Amino acid sequence: TMKKILTTLAAAATLALSLSGLAHADRSYDVAPNAKHQQECSSCHVAYPPGLLPAASWARIMGGLSKHYGTDASLDEASTQEIGAWLKAHAGNDKRAREEPPQDRISKASWFVRKHDEVSSATWKRASVGSAANCSACHSGAAKGDFNEHAVRIPK
């Protein structure tokens, strides 16, 4: 009957939404974006979600913008304060993100290395990828904080 079909479809939709939520259950960095963070940080790279690093790492990064991984990424004081406060408020504090990785690089965090252990060094060096820091090369939803491993597409 039509009622039975609709009930089955509703159950399937509910299950799909639940499973979708489970796929993102580990996203402690799933927070409302900050416009200034998006504007300033994404002008050069993905505006990394604050939950990927602990507060101490973000403080060092924001305190060293004049030498930001080889680039002068200096901002005016108000922008630096706003972004820094937002990063600190939403910094990672779960087991994974408590670690302060070498050079405060997300790509050097032990959880990141574990998650990407099947990616060869040759893949990172491809022109289409560039480096481990270029999340959006393989994670099409990276700019929105979506790093679902089931949606990964490694470019040739």
C-alpha positions, 0 to 999 in steps of 0.5 A: 500500500502507499502508506507502507511505501511512505513509512518505509521511505521515511524509515530509510531517510531517517536511517540515512540521516543517522548514518550521515551524522555518525560519519561526522561524529568525530568532527569536534571542529564542527563549529559556526564559521567566523567571517574574519577567519574565513576571509583572511585565512582562506585567501591563501589556504583552507581556513582550517577548522580550529578543532584541528589544533590545541589552543597553544598551537593556535596562539603560536601561529597567530603570534607569528604571522609575520613568519607564517610558514615562510610567508608574511601573513601579518594582519591588523591588530583587531583582526589578529585579536578577533581570529585568535580569540575565536581559534582559542575558544574553539580549539581542539580539546579532544584526545586527538587535538590535545597534542601540540604537533611539531612546528604546529603543523596539522599535517605533522600531528600523529592523528593526521599521520595515522589517518593518512598513512596509506598516502604515499610521499609521491602522492603528496608531491603531485602538482595536483596535490602540492603538499599534505597541507592542501586538504581541498586537493582530496577533500572537496568539502574541506572548506566547509570543515568536511573531511569525510574519508568516504568522500576522498578523491585523490587527484591524478 
